[in-house]
């Protein structure tokens, strides 16, 4: 695949990689090298890192930064997070067609002027896409189809319990919403989508430290898993597991990862396979960004079923991560930043290195995007696999040519990884 730059009215350009889903590196002078199926120009066996071949990549720029993403039919939906800076709101919901590459946008603030800065997004498979504002407690249900993507089809719900919320997940007729800075997980009927249909359980009544989560996933048994992040005071490792079939406080349990490893705190994103659930390393108070990915056996939901793997033990450029996506039996872990100083956000440098993990064996490899845009470190927020492609939600980039302390998110990148 050759490198192309496409110009849309929205100034969006796309990254395209080829994926064969194999950890092997091809041998032979004439054979193209691949790592985790992605075409690479060279492979370092010591660091287990391959440099992604720029010739296999197409670049796309989004107008701002975006949070979680989800696929419905042939469209990928991206939740609006920030504008051209962290203090600038973003209310533009974007969807991209997985086959044609068509881009469509919808300004959610035209539906309700209070709607801005959303992190989570999910779909119910019945023609509806859901998101929730990070603050203000506003949930949105948007009816969509291949032709329809407009505000007139939206339903706005003022949640009866105000507060900060992050991820959303739809499962078996209900929308689930994760809390940040408090312990109230919400369940909302997708059909009724009303205040009367909202149910809440406060997991902080089980453990006072269980009050901040970023990322949710539902396993094959219907259990919700939430990634522990910031409880308003400190980073925690208190994983929450809730039986969505009952959604009562009695069905909730907590697994404290820090009991196994004191640095296993501060996670951002969770996903899994049929057998394992994986929590993405992010940041803690001890070392800033950390590299301790947590893997829990779904059939042993206790400390006995927990494994902690240091995904940076071969490559010291690996830092904190942010969200993940499962592709078959492998988990793609998306990069955030690597701490380079005192642990504060202003002393962090972004490293665009994706980690691909096999949770059964705990083996992993790294895909370094440094050659794609020289001097630019790509930091996605999430990824969605659909139609044989991985679509990365554009979050921000780090430009080493400007300043080591400058994080720019007005040149965000989306990556598309294609597979047969």
FENUR-V220344 format. One record per residue. N is the residue number from 0. RES is the residue in one small letter. OMEGA is omega in whole degrees, 0 to 359 (none if undefined). Layout:
n res omega
N RES OMEGA
N RES OMEGA
This chain:
n res omega
0 x 180
1 x 179
2 x 179
3 x 170
4 x 180
5 x 179
6 x 175
7 x 177
8 x 180
9 x 180
10 x 181
11 x 178
12 x 188
13 x 176
14 x 184
15 x 178
16 x 176
17 x 185
18 x 177
19 x 178
20 x 176
21 x 179
22 x 186
23 x 173
24 x 184
25 x 178
26 x 180
27 x 186
28 x 185
29 x 184
30 x 177
31 x 179
32 x 174
33 x 176
34 x 188
35 x 178
36 x 182
37 x 179
38 x 180
39 x 179
40 x 178
41 x 184
42 x 177
43 x 184
44 x 179
45 x 181
46 x 182
47 x 185
48 x 175
49 x 177
50 x 182
51 x 182
52 x 180
53 x 181
54 x 180
55 x 188
56 x 172
57 x 186
58 x 178
59 x 179
60 x 177
61 x 178
62 x 184
63 x 180
64 x 188
65 x 183
66 x 183
67 x 179
68 x 181
69 x 177
70 x 171
71 x 188
72 x 181
73 x 182
74 x 172
75 x 181
76 x 182
77 x 181
78 x 181
79 x 183
80 x 180
81 x 171
82 x 182
83 x 177
84 x 184
85 x 181
86 x 180
87 x 183
88 x 178
89 x 180
90 x 185
91 x 174
92 x 182
93 x 168
94 x 181
95 x 179
96 x 186
97 x 183
98 x 185
99 x 183
100 x 180
101 x 179
102 x 173
103 x 181
104 x 177
105 x 178
106 x 183
107 x 180
108 x 175
109 x 175
110 x 178
111 x 185
112 x 179
113 x 186
114 x 176
115 x 176
116 x 176
117 x 179
118 x 186
119 x 174
120 x 177
121 x 182
122 x 182
123 x 181
124 x 182
125 x 178
126 x 181
127 x 175
128 x 184
129 x 171
130 x 180
131 x 179
132 x 181
133 x 175
134 x 177
135 x 175
136 x 179
137 x 177
138 x 183
139 x 174
140 x 185
141 x 178
142 x 184
143 x 167
144 x 185
145 x 181
146 x 189
147 x 177
148 x 187
149 x 185
150 x 182
151 x 181
152 x 186
153 x 170
154 x 181
155 x 181
156 x 171
157 x 182
158 x 182
159 x 179
160 x 181
161 x 179
162 x 179
163 x 180
164 x 184
165 x 187
166 x 172
167 x 175
168 x 177
169 x 180
170 x 171
171 x 174
172 x 183
173 x 173
174 x 178
175 x 185
176 x 183
177 x 183
178 x 171
179 x 180
180 x 174
181 x 187
182 x 186
183 x 171
184 x 183
185 x 172
186 x 181
187 x 177
188 x 179
189 x 181
190 x 181
191 x 180
192 x 183
193 x 177
194 x 181
195 x 182
196 x 181
197 x 176
198 x 183
199 x 169
200 x 184
201 x 183
202 x 178
203 x 175
204 x 174
205 x 180
206 x 184
207 x 180
208 x 183
209 x 186
210 x 176
211 x 187
212 x 180
213 x 181
214 x 175
215 x 178
216 x 179
217 x 181
218 x 186
219 x 179
220 x 180
221 x 178
222 x 174
223 x 174
224 x 181
225 x 183
226 x 181
227 x 182
228 x 186
229 x 184
230 x 181
231 x 179
232 x 183
233 x 170
234 x 180
235 x 176
236 x 187
237 x 177
238 x 176
239 x 177
240 x 183
241 x 176
242 x 183
243 x 180
244 x 180
245 x 180
246 x 174
247 x 178
248 x 179
249 x 181
250 x 182
251 x 176
252 x 183
253 x 176
254 x 183
255 x 182
256 x 182
257 x 176
258 x 180
259 x 180
260 x 183
261 x 178
262 x 180
263 x 179
264 x 177
265 x 180
266 x 184
267 x 180
268 x 179
269 x 173
270 x 184
271 x 179
272 x 177
273 x 187
274 x 189
275 x 171
276 x 188
277 x 179
278 x 187
279 x 176
280 x 180
281 x 183
282 x 174
283 x 182
284 x 185
285 x 186
286 x 185
287 x 176
288 x 181
289 x 190
290 x 188
291 x 176
292 x 179
293 x 179
294 x 181
295 x 176
296 x 182
297 x 180
298 x 177
299 x 185
300 x 181
301 x 179
302 x 179
303 x 181
304 x 184
305 x 170
306 x 176
307 x 181
308 x 178
309 x 184
310 x 178
311 x 185
312 x 178
313 x 185
314 x 186
315 x 176
316 x 180
317 x 179
318 x 180
319 x 179
320 x 179
321 x 178
322 x 187
323 x 177
324 x 179
325 x 176
326 x 186
327 x 180
328 x 180
329 x 180
330 x 174
331 x 179
332 x 186
333 x 189
334 x 172
335 x 182
336 x 174
337 x 180
338 x 181
339 x 183
340 x 188
341 x 177
342 x 178
343 x 182
344 x 182
345 x 180
346 x 180
347 x 179
348 x 183
349 x 176
350 x 183
351 x 181
352 x 177
353 x 175
354 x 176
355 x 188
356 x 171
357 x 189
358 x 179
359 x 182
360 x 184
361 x 175
362 x 182
363 x 174
364 x 182
365 x 177
366 x 184
367 x 182
368 x 187
369 x 182
370 x 183
371 x 176
372 x 184
373 x 180
374 x 182
375 x 176
376 x 185
377 x 181
378 x 177
379 x 177
380 x 185
381 x 176
382 x 178
383 x 180
384 x 181
385 x 177
386 x 179
387 x 181
388 x 171
389 x 179
390 x 181
391 x 179
392 x 185
393 x 181
394 x 178
395 x 177
396 x 175
397 x 182
398 x 183
399 x 181
400 x 183
401 x 180
402 x 178
403 x 181
404 x 182
405 x 173
406 x 183
407 x 178
408 x 177
409 x 174
410 x 185
411 x 187
412 x 170
413 x 182
414 x 178
415 x 180
416 x 183
417 x 180
418 x 178
419 x none
